[in-house]
Amino acid sequence: MAESFTVPHKTSLPEGIRAGTVLRIRGLVPAKAGRFHVNLLCSEGQDADAALHFNPRMDSSEVVFNTKEQGAWGREERGKGVPFQCGKPFEVLFITTDEGFKAVVGDSEYHLFRHRLPLARVRLLEVGGDVQLESVRVF
């Protein structure tokens, strides 16, 4: 078995991210998972703004994308279907483009979430919830 990270896991991004940055997350969705999340946060702390909130919800069969600014959630966007299965491994890529974050699950583009907050503000990648995390890479 690959190394695994404790959840919630935070990866500092002191240089921030820019168009061309790729975030790769590999893990396993546990058999009785409810939901997990990947957040791109602008700071540490409970009320940090989130440039991206990616939230697969196994309990309601949907994947929600959103942002959080000054403690308030933005308008939710939903991807088509749920490309994650309980008990199965996954790989998700977030490819940062000038337009937004392109979420790629497996071999196919899943959703483009357009930027709502400046990329330059992103400082932290956080993965949490019902997930077994195997690797997080930023390149």
Secondary structure as GFF3:
##gff-version 3
##sequence-region A 1 139
A	DSSP	beta_strand	9	12	.	.	.	ID=ss1
A	DSSP	beta_strand	22	28	.	.	.	ID=ss2
A	DSSP	beta_strand	36	41	.	.	.	ID=ss3
A	DSSP	beta_strand	50	57	.	.	.	ID=ss4
A	DSSP	beta_strand	62	69	.	.	.	ID=ss5
A	DSSP	beta_strand	72	73	.	.	.	ID=ss6
A	DSSP	beta_strand	77	78	.	.	.	ID=ss7
A	DSSP	beta_strand	89	96	.	.	.	ID=ss8
A	DSSP	beta_strand	100	105	.	.	.	ID=ss9
A	DSSP	beta_strand	108	114	.	.	.	ID=ss10
A	DSSP	three_ten_helix	119	121	.	.	.	ID=ss11
A	DSSP	beta_strand	124	129	.	.	.	ID=ss12
A	DSSP	beta_strand	132	138	.	.	.	ID=ss13
###
